[in-house]
Amino acid sequence: MLKTAVIGCTGYSGQELVDILASHPGVELACLTARFDEPTVYSDVYPRFKGRADLVCDRLEASKVSEKCD
């Protein structure tokens, strides 16, 4: 399983990419980043992803992304 990240997940393209990756059988969403002031659960902001993308979304830190993803 490939661990992936979506950087900029709150825009239209980012949401579509989260939707595609959350449904893909060979992919695990491991990291979501956006310009939130505080860490926020993605599915709390976008309820359509409840149960599919319940990750904490935080500001971009390249070191964290590279630790969590392939």
N, C-alpha and C positions, 0 to 999 in steps of 0.2 A: 504494500500500500504506500503510495506516494504522499508524503506530508507536505501540504502547500500553505501559502499565505496569500491573502488579498490585501494589498496596500492601497488605501483609498476606497474602503468598502462602503462608504455612505453615498457616493454618487450613483447615478443611474447605471453606469457601466459596472461599477463595483458590486452593486446589488445583483445585477444579472449574472456576474461571474460567481458570486457566492451561491446563487441559485443553481447554476450549472454544476459547480464543484460539489455542493452538498448532496446532489443527486447521483454523482458519478460513483460507481462501485469500486474503482481503483484508486480513489483519492480520499484523503482525510484532511479536512480543514483544521489546521493546527494553529493558525495565527491570523487575526484580523486587526488592521490598523486604520486609524482615521484621526481627524483633528478634534478629538473630544478633550474637554478640560480635565476630566477625571475618567478613570477606567469605568466603562459602561458595558453591560451585557447587551450584545448586539440584538438579540431577539426581544429585549425590552423596548428598544427603539423601533424595531421593524418586526412587529408581531407575526408576520407571515412566515418568519423563519423559526418560530417556536418549535423546539424539539429537533431542529435540523442544524441550526447554527447558534447554539447557546454559549458561545465563547465570549470572554471578556475582550472588548475592543479598547485599545489604548493607542497612545501616540506612537509614531514610528521610532523604533530604536533598532538599527540594523543588527546589532549584536544579538538581541533577543530573537529576531526573525531567523537569523542564521542558526541559532541554537535549536529552535523548535522545528525547523523545516529542512527538507532535503534540497 
